[in-house]
Amino acid sequence: MKKKVKRLGAVALAVVILAVLTGCGTQKVSASASKNQEVHVAVVLGAHLNSPCVNLKLIQDVIYQACYSQGSVILVVDDGEPYCTSINIPSQEKHLSKSKYEQIAKKQVKKILKSVSSMKSQTAEVDSLKSIQLAARGLNSVEQKGDTELVRKLIICDSLLSTTGVLSFVDYNLNTADAEDITTQLKELDEIPQLDGISVTAYNVGDTAGQQKALPETSRKNLKAVWNSIFEAGNAKKVQFKDNLPLSSSYEEDSMPAVSPITVVQSSMEVHDTEEVNEAFVDGGVLNFDETSIAFHEGTAELADEESASKALQYVTEYMNQYPDFKLVVCGTTACWGGEDYCKKLSLERADAICELLVKEGIDRSRLKSAGVGYSFADFYTYDQKPDGELDETIAKTNRSVKLVDWDSDTANKILKLE
């Protein structure tokens, strides 16, 4: 049911890399950088287990521009402790022909791409914000020479699903993450990367591999919105996200340190059949029913419209009838209002109400486990307090929900340990 990124073995991956490297002499590359420009490039590489392998073709052209103009190239590996390699581009003799400049630049590109292919994550987890800050500092250190135009480009080839550091999406529900709120918090912490005069191009944002479940479209859009807001707050000259790209292979398991998968919460509004229900539950995924799909009377566990709630759960009921061995954890959540004990009690009662509704639809109660976490489970809770302590109702309504999880998943185990 689930579509996984195809893994290539080490031999196949080597063939892919070799094809790109040996193709540098024949494939047409842009010489858009003139001799009155210096192109300086920083590339953030998602060379970790939960992101597809870096597609070398995506960066070949821009690296050629840096080599042709005798600029610079910085390669940054996105991991728990990002590290970088600065590539020295030797000065060329003056008064060489254009074809000679091109020939020399292509040879340099081959060497740089070979370096890229050997760079991999060395530390567990991924700190994408720190990686981008490191790349930005490298570009900002470049000094202009005479009247030569300085062109600075930040290229990102990574999912940008950061799992540690100041900005960790382990701590945010990507379905409801608020880009403006996150950016404001980073500004207060002085963590916005300085991107003045730097053009940002991001490839593969939201693309996943390894243990990371694929993102639903809502989560992918929110992820891009968060990063776009951060880049704009850093005064980037231009920001663009490149989508719908053919993915390369993924890295072999055990070849690098582990990266924690982000809990993927999929809206019930995006599910239209039992196959999509299965997709939602794969690898500990969560199916979310917020108050727009299943509503309760305020402050109670009484359904506002039982018939409407049954209709919302239709595909889940059909799925459980189709797979009689499948068991479900029904987890209630709340906004941060009324005290932790009260919210846990109310969310448990609401989870019980959904379990009873499923029983009415023919599901055996032994296949259902109810849990109530209130606002205490970080994977499900999005901060919903205004600076003055009042409830931010726009965010709070997304926290008032019932979430369904495969009973045998790691996500369900984490929920049940809170009881």
TORKOLFI-455993 format. One record per residue: residue in one letter; x, y, z of N, C-alpha, C in turn. Coordinates in pm, whole numbers, padded with zeros to 5 digits, always signed. Example, Ala and Ser with C-alpha at 12.3 -4.5 7.8 and 13.67 -1.06 7.14 Angstrom:
BEGIN
A+01319-00569+00780+01230-00450+00780+01320-00330+00780S+01285-00225+00708+01367-00106+00714+01290+00003+00787
This chain:
BEGIN
M+00082-00121+00000+00000+00000+00000+00085+00126+00000K+00185+00124+00093+00269+00244+00104+00376+00246-00002K+00391+00363-00066+00495+00376-00167+00623+00422-00099K+00725+00344-00107+00853+00377-00045+00951+00424-00150V+01047+00510-00106+01155+00552-00196+01241+00431-00227K+01266+00406-00352+01343+00289-00391+01487+00303-00347R+01540+00197-00286+01679+00197-00242+01769+00139-00350L+01879+00202-00374+01978+00147-00464+02094+00095-00382G+02152-00014-00425+02270-00067-00358+02390+00022-00382A+02499-00010-00312+02619+00073-00324+02672+00076-00465V+02663-00037-00536+02714-00041-00672+02631+00047-00763A+02497+00036-00748+02409+00117-00834+02429+00265-00808L+02445+00302-00678+02466+00442-00644+02597+00491-00704A+02699+00409-00700+02827+00448-00759+02814+00474-00908V+02731+00393-00975+02710+00413-01118+02643+00546-01145V+02544+00582-01059+02476+00710-01075+02574+00825-01061I+02658+00818-00957+02756+00924-00933+02856+00933-01048L+02903+00817-01093+03001+00814-01202+02942+00875-01328A+02814+00848-01353+02751+00900-01474+02746+01052-01471V+02721+01107-01353+02717+01253-01341+02856+01312-01357L+02954+01249-01290+03089+01304-01294+03149+01297-01433T+03134+01184-01500+03193+01171-01633+03116+01249-01736G+02992+01286-01702+02912+01362-01798+02946+01509-01798C+03028+01555-01703+03058+01697-01695+03126+01750-01819G+03199+01665-01887+03272+01713-02004+03186+01726-02127T+03068+01661-02126+02984+01661-02244+02851+01730-02223Q+02799+01724-02098+02670+01785-02074+02681+01936-02080K+02582+01999-02140+02584+02143-02152+02562+02206-02016V+02649+02298-01976+02632+02367-01849+02632+02516-01876S+02567+02589-01785+02548+02731-01806+02675+02808-01774A+02706+02904-01856+02816+02996-01829+02760+03134-01802S+02645+03136-01727+02576+03262-01704+02657+03359-01620A+02755+03308-01547+02843+03395-01470+02948+03454-01562S+02950+03586-01570+03047+03651-01657+03177+03674-01581K+03277+03721-01652+03405+03747-01587+03400+03873-01504N+03287+03947-01508+03269+04062-01421+03193+04025-01294Q+03172+03895-01275+03104+03845-01157+03190+03743-01085E+03166+03733-00956+03217+03621-00878+03097+03553-00815V+03076+03428-00847+02964+03353-00792+03014+03270-00674H+02955+03293-00560+02991+03221-00439+02871+03137-00396V+02894+03010-00377+02785+02915-00355+02807+02838-00224A+02700+02826-00146+02699+02737-00030+02588+02635-00052V+02621+02507-00038+02525+02399-00060+02503+02324+00070V+02378+02321+00115+02341+02240+00233+02297+02103+00184L+02368+02001+00228+02347+01865+00178+02269+01780+00279G+02158+01726+00236+02080+01636+00320+02135+01495+00311A+02256+01476+00352+02322+01345+00342+02300+01267+00470H+02172+01239+00501+02137+01163+00620+02029+01061+00586L+01998+00972+00678+01914+00856+00648+01771+00890+00609N+01714+00998+00660+01573+01026+00638+01547+01121+00522S+01650+01147+00442+01635+01231+00323+01690+01157+00202P+01633+01177+00083+01689+01110-00035+01834+01152-00058C+01911+01066-00123+02049+01101-00158+02049+01230-00240V+02154+01308-00221+02166+01434-00295+02176+01405-00444N+02092+01469-00521+02095+01456-00666+02201+01552-00720L+02314+01499-00762+02428+01582-00804+02394+01673-00922K+02303+01630-01006+02268+01711-01123+02205+01844-01084L+02141+01848-00967+02075+01970-00923+02175+02082-00892I+02296+02044-00852+02393+02146-00811+02507+02162-00911Q+02511+02079-01014+02622+02083-01109+02635+02219-01177D+02523+02275-01220+02527+02399-01296+02577+02517-01212V+02524+02528-01089+02561+02642-01006+02707+02631-00959I+02755+02510-00937+02896+02491-00902+02986+02528-01020Y+02940+02496-01140+03015+02536-01259+03028+02689-01265Q+02919+02758-01234+02922+02904-01236+03026+02958-01138A+03033+02897-01019+03132+02940-00920+03273+02914-00970C+03295+02798-01032+03428+02764-01082+03467+02854-01199Y+03374+02879-01289+03403+02959-01407+03438+03103-01369S+03370+03155-01266+03391+03295-01226+03499+03308-01118Q+03558+03192-01080+03661+03189-00976+03608+03247-00844G+03488+03200-00808+03428+03238-00681+03467+03140-00573S+03368+03082-00506+03397+02986-00399+03279+02890-00382V+03308+02775-00321+03205+02675-00294+03222+02626-00151I+03112+02627-00076+03109+02574+00061+03007+02462+00064L+03046+02346+00117+02956+02232+00129+02927+02207+00276V+02799+02208+00313+02758+02190+00452+02672+02065+00463V+02710+01972+00550+02630+01852+00573+02533+01877+00687D+02404+01854+00660+02299+01876+00759+02289+01753+00849D+02344+01764+00970+02325+01659+01070+02317+01722+01207G+02324+01642+01314+02308+01695+01448+02412+01800+01484E+02531+01785+01431+02638+01885+01445+02691+01914+01305P+02628+02006+01233+02665+02031+01093+02813+02065+01078Y+02872+02015+00970+03011+02048+00942+03021+02090+00796C+03127+02162+00764+03139+02214+00628+03278+02191+00572T+03284+02194+00441+03411+02189+00367+03413+02306+00271S+03517+02386+00278+03534+02498+00185+03625+02454+00072I+03579+02471-00049+03654+02428-00166+03735+02545-00220N+03864+02525-00231+03950+02628-00287+03947+02621-00440I+03906+02728-00503+03905+02736-00649+04026+02819-00692P+04129+02756-00748+04252+02828-00783+04227+02939-00885S+04303+03046-00872+04295+03155-00971+04350+03105-01104Q+04289+03151-01211+04332+03112-01345+04417+03224-01406E+04501+03184-01497+04583+03284-01565+04494+03379-01645K+04533+03502-01650+04456+03601-01725+04478+03582-01874H+04383+03632-01950+04390+03636-02097+04378+03498-02162L+04326+03399-02087+04297+03270-02149+04172+03283-02234S+04158+03195-02331+04039+03196-02415+03918+03149-02334K+03799+03182-02382+03676+03141-02315+03668+02987-02306S+03705+02920-02413+03697+02774-02415+03793+02713-02312K+03908+02780-02290+04003+02730-02192+03948+02748-02051Y+03887+02865-02027+03823+02887-01897+03719+02778-01871E+03638+02748-01971+03532+02648-01957+03591+02510-01928Q+03699+02477-01998+03763+02347-01979+03814+02332-01836I+03879+02437-01786+03933+02433-01650+03819+02423-01548A+03713+02501-01571+03599+02501-01479+03533+02364-01471K+03520+02295-01585+03457+02162-01586+03540+02061-01508K+03671+02072-01516+03757+01981-01439+03739+02005-01289Q+03726+02133-01251+03706+02165-01110+03571+02114-01061V+03469+02123-01147+03336+02073-01111+03341+01924-01079K+03414+01848-01160+03427+01704-01136+03483+01675-00998K+03587+01749-00960+03650+01728-00829+03553+01762-00717I+03478+01870-00732+03386+01913-00627+03271+01813-00611L+03216+01768-00724+03106+01671-00716+03153+01539-00655K+03279+01506-00676+03333+01386-00614+03338+01404-00462S+03373+01525-00417+03374+01554-00274+03233+01545-00216V+03135+01597-00291+02996+01593-00246+02952+01449-00224S+02986+01362-00316+02940+01223-00310+02997+01148-00190S+03105+01199-00132+03167+01130-00018+03128+01190+00116M+03056+01302+00115+03020+01368+00241+02889+01311+00295K+02891+01267+00420+02772+01207+00482+02760+01253+00627S+02641+01235+00680+02614+01269+00819+02706+01191+00913Q+02753+01259+01018+02842+01196+01115+02783+01192+01256T+02680+01272+01278+02620+01285+01411+02471+01256+01403A+02417+01192+01507+02274+01161+01509+02189+01286+01501E+02071+01271+01442+01970+01376+01426+02010+01477+01318V+01927+01580+01302+01945+01679+01196+01912+01817+01252D+02004+01911+01240+01981+02048+01284+01988+02140+01162S+01878+02148+01091+01876+02220+00963+01898+02370+00982L+01844+02427+01087+01863+02570+01110+02010+02602+01130K+02078+02522+01210+02222+02545+01233+02301+02527+01104S+02260+02431+01021+02328+02408+00893+02316+02530+00803I+02196+02588+00798+02173+02706+00714+02248+02826+00771Q+02251+02839+00902+02327+02948+00964+02475+02937+00930L+02528+02814+00933+02669+02791+00899+02697+02828+00755A+02608+02788+00664+02624+02821+00522+02617+02972+00501A+02523+03038+00570+02507+03183+00555+02630+03258+00604R+02688+03212+00717+02809+03278+00767+02923+03267+00666G+02933+03151+00602+03037+03134+00501+03019+03230+00385L+02897+03246+00338+02870+03337+00227+02890+03483+00269N+02854+03515+00392+02869+03653+00440+03015+03692+00463S+03103+03594+00472+03245+03623+00495+03318+03662+00365V+03251+03642+00252+03314+03674+00124+03321+03826+00106E+03435+03873+00063+03454+04017+00043+03461+04050-00105Q+03404+04163-00139+03404+04207-00278+03543+04256-00318K+03582+04223-00442+03713+04263-00494+03693+04366-00605G+03733+04488-00577+03721+04593-00678+03577+04615-00720D+03557+04626-00853+03422+04651-00904+03355+04522-00950T+03411+04406-00915+03351+04278-00950+03219+04259-00875E+03115+04220-00947+02985+04196-00885+02989+04067-00804L+02941+04076-00681+02939+03962-00592+02802+03895-00602V+02799+03769-00641+02675+03691-00649+02683+03579-00547R+02591+03577-00452+02593+03476-00346+02465+03393-00351K+02484+03260-00352+02371+03169-00366+02376+03061-00259L+02263+03040-00193+02247+02930-00098+02158+02825-00163I+02212+02706-00183+02139+02595-00244+02115+02489-00136I+01991+02447-00121+01957+02348-00019+01904+02223-00088C+01969+02110-00064+01924+01981-00115+01894+01892+00005D+01778+01912+00065+01747+01843+00190+01597+01850+00218S+01548+01757+00297+01407+01758+00336+01375+01873+00431L+01477+01924+00503+01462+02029+00605+01368+01990+00718L+01355+01860+00743+01278+01811+00858+01371+01802+00978S+01402+01916+01034+01497+01923+01145+01443+01849+01267T+01531+01773+01334+01488+01692+01449+01556+01730+01579T+01640+01831+01578+01707+01874+01701+01742+02021+01690G+01790+02080+01799+01829+02220+01797+01712+02312+01830V+01732+02440+01803+01631+02541+01836+01502+02518+01759L+01513+02476+01634+01395+02448+01552+01390+02299+01523S+01311+02227+01601+01296+02083+01583+01150+02052+01554F+01124+01986+01442+00986+01954+01408+00936+01831+01484V+01021+01775+01570+00972+01676+01665+00878+01745+01763D+00900+01875+01785+00823+01953+01883+00704+02026+01823Y+00684+02015+01694+00575+02085+01627+00489+01987+01549N+00360+02008+01552+00268+01935+01466+00268+02005+01331L+00326+01943+01231+00339+02009+01101+00205+02040+01036N+00101+01970+01077-00030+02000+01021-00080+02137+01063T-00036+02181+01182-00087+02307+01237+00024+02407+01268A+00147+02376+01232+00259+02467+01261+00233+02605+01201D+00251+02708+01281+00226+02845+01237+00359+02912+01202A+00378+02943+01075+00505+02997+01027+00539+03130+01095E+00440+03217+01108+00465+03349+01167+00504+03336+01313D+00436+03247+01386+00466+03228+01528+00606+03172+01547I+00643+03072+01467+00776+03012+01478+00884+03115+01446T+00862+03193+01341+00960+03296+01303+00976+03400+01412T+00865+03440+01474+00871+03538+01584+00954+03484+01699Q+00934+03358+01733+01012+03297+01842+01161+03293+01808L+01193+03260+01682+01334+03257+01642+01396+03396+01644K+01318+03497+01609+01368+03635+01616+01402+03672+01760E+01314+03634+01852+01337+03664+01993+01463+03596+02045L+01493+03479+01990+01612+03405+02031+01736+03444+01949D+01719+03537+01856+01827+03582+01767+01885+03464+01689E+01796+03380+01634+01838+03261+01561+01804+03267+01411I+01759+03381+01362+01729+03393+01219+01861+03403+01141P+01884+03318+01042+02008+03328+00962+02014+03459+00885Q+02132+03518+00878+02149+03645+00807+02172+03618+00658L+02072+03652+00577+02074+03618+00435+02069+03740+00344D+02109+03855+00395+02105+03977+00314+02184+03959+00184G+02117+03983+00072+02183+03975-00059+02206+03833-00107I+02156+03733-00037+02177+03593-00074+02049+03535-00135S+02061+03473-00251+01948+03406-00314+01940+03263-00262V+01819+03219-00226+01799+03086-00169+01716+03001-00265T+01769+02884-00299+01695+02785-00378+01694+02654-00301A+01574+02602-00273+01561+02481-00192+01499+02369-00274Y+01572+02258-00282+01524+02137-00349+01486+02032-00244N+01389+01949-00278+01356+01830-00198+01298+01859-00059V+01251+01982-00035+01193+02013+00096+01066+01928+00116G+01067+01852+00222+00953+01766+00252+00961+01627+00192D+01062+01602+00106+01080+01468+00051+01148+01380+00156T+01103+01257+00167+01149+01174+00277+01205+01039+00230A+01275+00974+00320+01331+00841+00293+01353+00773+00428G+01411+00652+00424+01445+00582+00547+01325+00557+00635Q+01338+00587+00765+01231+00563+00862+01127+00674+00866Q+01148+00780+00786+01055+00892+00789+00937+00867+00697K+00818+00864+00754+00695+00848+00677+00676+00967+00584A+00622+00943+00465+00596+01050+00369+00499+01152+00429L+00519+01279+00396+00435+01385+00450+00307+01402+00367P+00193+01419+00432+00074+01458+00356+00091+01600+00305E+00012+01639+00208+00031+01768+00141+00020+01885+00237T-00071+01878+00334-00086+01988+00430+00042+02010+00509S+00102+01902+00554+00227+01912+00630+00340+01966+00544R+00346+01919+00420+00451+01966+00328+00438+02117+00303K+00316+02163+00281+00293+02306+00258+00332+02388+00379N+00295+02340+00498+00330+02412+00620+00480+02416+00643L+00548+02305+00612+00694+02301+00626+00759+02407+00538K+00715+02416+00414+00770+02518+00323+00737+02658+00371A+00614+02675+00423+00574+02808+00472+00663+02853+00587V+00697+02759+00676+00785+02792+00790+00921+02837+00741W+00981+02759+00651+01115+02795+00602+01112+02921+00517N+01008+02939+00438+00997+03061+00358+00991+03184+00448S+00915+03173+00557+00906+03283+00652+01041+03313+00716I+01117+03208+00749+01249+03226+00809+01345+03292+00709F+01344+03246+00585+01433+03303+00484+01400+03450+00459E+01272+03482+00453+01232+03621+00430+01269+03708+00551A+01256+03652+00672+01294+03727+00792+01445+03754+00793G+01522+03666+00726+01667+03685+00716+01708+03776+00603N+01606+03837+00535+01628+03932+00425+01693+03868+00303A+01655+03744+00275+01706+03680+00154+01668+03760+00031K+01759+03767-00065+01735+03843-00187+01621+03782-00268K+01617+03649-00272+01515+03577-00347+01501+03438-00285V+01378+03387-00280+01354+03254-00226+01269+03174-00324Q+01315+03053-00356+01234+02967-00442+01248+02821-00399F+01136+02750-00407+01134+02608-00376+01110+02532-00506K+01195+02435-00534+01183+02355-00656+01115+02223-00621D+01000+02199-00685+00920+02082-00652+00911+01984-00769N+00847+01871-00739+00819+01769-00841+00945+01725-00915L+01051+01703-00838+01178+01660-00897+01192+01509-00885P+01255+01447-00983+01281+01303-00969+01376+01279-00853L+01341+01184-00765+01424+01158-00649+01533+01058-00681S+01646+01077-00617+01755+00979-00631+01730+00868-00529S+01828+00783-00510+01814+00672-00415+01816+00724-00271S+01797+00635-00176+01812+00671-00036+01936+00599+00019Y+01986+00648+00130+02108+00591+00187+02079+00456+00254E+02179+00371+00254+02164+00239+00314+02149+00251+00466E+02060+00172+00523+02044+00170+00669+02176+00127+00733D+02202+00183+00851+02323+00155+00929+02449+00216+00867S+02432+00293+00758+02550+00356+00697+02583+00489+00765M+02489+00543+00843+02507+00671+00910+02431+00670+01042P+02455+00770+01127+02381+00779+01254+02231+00794+01233A+02155+00755+01334+02008+00756+01324+01952+00898+01325V+01836+00911+01263+01760+01037+01265+01617+01002+01308S+01568+01070+01410+01434+01040+01460+01329+01078+01356P+01233+00990+01330+01126+01028+01238+01030+01127+01303I+00976+01217+01224+00875+01312+01270+00740+01241+01269T+00663+01256+01375+00528+01200+01376+00442+01272+01274V+00385+01196+01182+00305+01255+01075+00157+01245+01111V+00092+01360+01119-00050+01367+01150-00125+01407+01023Q-00215+01321+00979-00289+01347+00856-00434+01381+00888S-00482+01486+00826-00620+01528+00849-00718+01428+00789S-00826+01400+00862-00930+01311+00812-00994+01366+00686M-00985+01497+00667-01045+01560+00548-00970+01520+00421E-00847+01468+00436-00768+01427+00321-00784+01278+00288V-00866+01208+00364-00884+01064+00346-01020+01038+00280H-01015+00962+00169-01137+00942+00091-01170+00795+00066D-01085+00703+00111-01114+00560+00096-01029+00481+00195T-01052+00350+00201-00981+00267+00299-00832+00256+00269E-00794+00265+00142-00651+00260+00110-00580+00381+00169E-00642+00498+00166-00581+00617+00224-00581+00610+00376V-00676+00539+00435-00672+00514+00579-00547+00434+00613N-00520+00331+00533-00400+00250+00554-00274+00334+00542E-00269+00420+00441-00154+00509+00421-00133+00597+00544A-00242+00642+00604-00233+00730+00720-00173+00659+00841F-00202+00529+00857-00156+00455+00974-00016+00395+00960V+00035+00385+00838+00165+00320+00816+00276+00393+00894D+00366+00315+00952+00484+00368+01021+00449+00464+01135G+00342+00434+01207+00308+00516+01323+00241+00646+01289G+00190+00658+01166+00118+00778+01127-00011+00795+01204V-00061+00917+01208-00177+00952+01290-00286+01010+01201L-00410+00965+01224-00525+01020+01152-00599+01113+01247N-00611+01239+01208-00660+01344+01297-00802+01387+01261F-00890+01390+01364-01025+01441+01348-01038+01563+01440D-01033+01683+01380-01047+01802+01464-01195+01838+01476E-01222+01951+01541-01361+01984+01571-01442+02023+01449T-01378+02039+01334-01455+02064+01211-01515+01935+01155S-01458+01820+01193-01510+01692+01144-01585+01615+01252I-01537+01620+01377-01607+01559+01490-01612+01663+01602A-01730+01717+01625-01745+01825+01723-01814+01775+01849F-01772+01831+01964-01835+01804+02092-01895+01934+02146H-01998+01921+02229-02048+02039+02297-01938+02090+02390E-01927+02221+02398-01817+02284+02470-01805+02232+02613G-01681+02188+02648-01652+02145+02783-01710+02011+02821T-01761+01935+02721-01821+01805+02751-01769+01699+02654A-01807+01573+02682-01775+01462+02593-01898+01421+02513E-01996+01511+02505-02118+01484+02431-02102+01530+02286L-02123+01438+02193-02109+01472+02052-02215+01573+02011A-02172+01674+01936-02266+01776+01887-02360+01719+01782D-02309+01625+01703-02390+01564+01596-02337+01422+01575E-02403+01323+01638-02355+01185+01633-02358+01131+01490E-02461+01164+01414-02471+01114+01277-02355+01166+01192S-02323+01295+01208-02212+01355+01134-02079+01290+01174A-02062+01261+01303-01939+01198+01350-01925+01057+01293S-02036+00983+01289-02033+00848+01230-01993+00853+01083K-02045+00952+01013-02010+00968+00871-01862+01001+00855A-01809+01084+00944-01667+01119+00938-01578+00997+00959L-01627+00904+01042-01550+00783+01073-01576+00668+00977Q-01655+00691+00874-01699+00584+00784-01585+00501+00729Y-01481+00567+00676-01372+00492+00613-01288+00415+00715V-01280+00468+00837-01209+00396+00944-01285+00269+00979T-01417+00282+00990-01501+00165+01019-01487+00060+00909E-01493+00105+00784-01478+00012+00672-01340-00055+00674Y-01237+00022+00708-01102-00032+00712-01089-00139+00821M-01146-00112+00938-01138-00209+01048-01219-00334+01018N-01326-00321+00945-01402-00439+00902-01324-00519+00798Q-01248-00449+00716-01169-00514+00612-01048-00586+00671Y-00992-00532+00781-00874-00591+00846-00909-00621+00992P-00969-00736+01019-01021-00768+01154-00913-00781+01261D-00786-00794+01225-00678-00802+01324-00623-00665+01363F-00666-00563+01292-00616-00428+01320-00681-00372+01446K-00598-00317+01535-00647-00257+01659-00607-00109+01664L-00687-00032+01735-00676+00113+01726-00667+00176+01864V-00576+00275+01877-00575+00363+01994-00645+00492+01955V-00747+00528+02031-00821+00652+02009-00776+00749+02117C-00711+00858+02076-00648+00951+02170-00713+01088+02162G-00763+01137+02275-00820+01271+02280-00715+01374+02318T-00728+01494+02261-00637+01605+02294-00721+01731+02317T-00662+01828+02384-00733+01953+02414-00641+02073+02395A-00701+02191+02401-00624+02314+02409-00570+02327+02552C-00475+02417+02570-00414+02438+02702-00499+02535+02783W-00606+02480+02841-00699+02567+02914-00775+02484+03015G-00769+02522+03143-00848+02455+03244-00770+02363+03335G-00639+02357+03320-00559+02271+03407-00533+02135+03345E-00414+02080+03372-00371+01957+03306-00460+01838+03341D-00494+01821+03470-00576+01706+03510-00714+01713+03446Y-00773+01831+03448-00905+01848+03388-00902+01815+03239C-00798+01864+03168-00788+01843+03024-00764+01696+02990K-00685+01628+03071-00663+01484+03047-00793+01406+03067K-00868+01442+03172-00995+01374+03198-01094+01397+03085L-01107+01522+03041-01201+01554+02933-01160+01485+02803S-01031+01486+02772-00986+01424+02647-01005+01272+02649L-00989+01210+02766-01014+01066+02778-01162+01036+02758E-01247+01117+02815-01392+01096+02800-01433+01110+02653R-01373+01204+02584-01405+01221+02441-01353+01104+02359A-01236+01052+02395-01185+00933+02327-01278+00815+02352D-01328+00801+02476-01424+00694+02507-01550+00708+02422A-01595+00831+02402-01716+00855+02324-01699+00808+02180I-01580+00829+02125-01554+00784+01987-01544+00633+01982C-01484+00573+02084-01477+00427+02088-01618+00368+02091E-01707+00427+02172-01844+00377+02180-01917+00395+02048L-01886+00502+01977-01948+00524+01846-01903+00418+01747L-01775+00380+01752-01724+00274+01664-01785+00139+01700V-01808+00117+01829-01873-00007+01872-02015-00014+01814K-02085+00099+01815-02220+00103+01757-02218+00068+01607E-02102+00097+01543-02089+00068+01400-02039-00075+01376G-02027-00155+01485-01994-00296+01469-01852-00336+01501I-01771-00245+01552-01632-00277+01587-01626-00331+01730D-01560-00445+01749-01548-00506+01882-01468-00415+01974R-01518-00394+02097-01453-00301+02191-01312-00345+02228S-01284-00476+02219-01150-00525+02253-01044-00479+02154R-01087-00429+02039-00992-00379+01937-00965-00230+01952L-01022-00170+02056-01012-00026+02074-00955+00006+02211K-00863+00099+02215-00805+00147+02341-00816+00299+02343S-00878+00353+02446-00893+00498+02456-00784+00557+02545A-00740+00676+02510-00637+00747+02587-00668+00896+02582G-00634+00966+02689-00652+01111+02692-00525+01178+02738V-00470+01264+02654-00341+01329+02688-00357+01478+02711G-00478+01532+02693-00496+01675+02711-00405+01754+02619Y-00317+01835+02680-00220+01911+02601-00077+01870+02638S-00061+01753+02701+00069+01716+02757+00157+01632+02665F+00107+01596+02545+00186+01513+02453+00240+01602+02342A+00372+01628+02346+00433+01728+02257+00411+01699+02110D+00406+01571+02073+00389+01536+01931+00256+01586+01877F+00157+01603+01964+00023+01641+01920-00014+01785+01951Y+00062+01849+02037+00021+01982+02086+00096+02095+02015T+00021+02194+01971+00079+02316+01915+00054+02430+02014Y+00158+02500+02051+00147+02605+02154+00037+02704+02115D-00057+02726+02208-00176+02804+02174-00202+02920+02270Q-00095+02972+02332-00110+03084+02425-00060+03214+02364K-00135+03321+02381-00091+03454+02339+00010+03508+02441P+00087+03611+02403+00185+03667+02498+00123+03711+02630D-00005+03752+02627-00070+03798+02750-00130+03683+02831G-00108+03558+02785-00159+03443+02858-00296+03397+02815E-00363+03474+02730-00493+03435+02680-00479+03324+02575L-00586+03251+02555-00586+03142+02457-00594+03198+02316D-00506+03153+02229-00512+03189+02088-00609+03092+02021E-00731+03138+02001-00837+03049+01955-00809+02992+01817T-00738+03064+01732-00706+03013+01597-00627+02884+01606I-00532+02878+01699-00450+02758+01717-00520+02658+01808A-00588+02709+01911-00651+02622+02011-00750+02525+01948K-00823+02570+01849-00925+02482+01789-00863+02362+01719T-00737+02376+01675-00670+02261+01612-00624+02160+01717N-00607+02205+01842-00566+02115+01949-00683+02036+02007R-00804+02083+01984-00923+02010+02031-00957+01904+01928S-00910+01782+01953-00923+01681+01848-00925+01541+01906V-00956+01447+01820-00941+01305+01849-00849+01247+01742K-00747+01176+01785-00648+01121+01692-00649+00969+01700L-00641+00905+01583-00643+00759+01576-00505+00708+01535V-00458+00603+01606-00323+00551+01585-00327+00398+01589D-00248+00335+01505-00231+00189+01509-00182+00147+01648W-00257+00059+01714-00226+00015+01851-00085-00043+01860D-00035-00105+01756+00096-00172+01760+00212-00082+01719S+00188+00045+01698+00293+00136+01651+00372+00196+01767D+00489+00248+01735+00571+00317+01835+00500+00442+01887T+00427+00509+01798+00353+00629+01839+00251+00594+01947A+00179+00483+01927+00080+00440+02027+00148+00405+02159N+00263+00340+02153+00337+00307+02275+00374+00431+02354K+00416+00537+02284+00452+00663+02349+00330+00725+02418I+00214+00714+02352+00091+00769+02410+00052+00691+02536L+00053+00559+02527+00007+00476+02637+00100+00483+02758K+00227+00517+02737+00321+00531+02848+00288+00652+02935L+00212+00747+02880+00175+00866+02955+00065+00838+03057E-00004+00724+03041-00117+00694+03131-00067+00652+03270
